[in-house]
């Protein structure tokens, strides 16, 4: 197993059971104590875990640090599926949609494939394109540019220029943080710049975000809440948080 793959598996396991033992990792991967020690040291330096005696545990929540795609796709999966089922209500047959890369939009893509026969989808996500290309009457426009391997997507100046050639009916935008004071925020600069371009060339903007994203501020500003039409989230959003945002004039659909 490659080092990168082992790191991904360690993080997946950690987010499933919260704490891992060094001895269990040695047995699972069939490697030496020194190899696991180096793995945990590296992942700690990167901010993904905290080493403890005999193993490692999750660090305190840090919304400035994004987990790898392969770890995120297993987190809050039920909530993502719930909000995806709600979000399809806002789509009509034959429309054009921007879908940016995210584990949430990947679940939304599955719902689109299940409910529609004719859509035009513009995306920078390899997983989303792979899901939707199975629909023979879907038109998939894949955004070209620099491949970001770890996120399974395309970013960069070429991608941004590519997006500016089109106008979409809807942009279903994923996001990492939603805040009344700081608006919408996310992680990677490349992904954020592409989101901004999709915002510019879309008629309506619908944010897809599970309930854990509220009152969170991530690394990079995307836009103010006044730039979007509504937020679709899951039913698990706290009633007081829902009331707070609705009182501020934000349209939220929680199913």
PyMOL commands that set and color helices and strands:
alter all, ss='L'
color gray80, all
select helices_A, chain A and resi 3-17+22-29+33-45+69-72+77-90+103-115+126-132+149-151+157-163+189-200+211-213+225-227+239-247
alter helices_A, ss='H'
color red, helices_A
select strands_A, chain A and resi 19-21+50-52+55-57+96-99+120-123+139-142+146-148+153-155+168-174+177-179+183-186+202-208+220-223+230-232+252-253
alter strands_A, ss='S'
color yellow, strands_A
deselect
rebuild
show_as cartoon
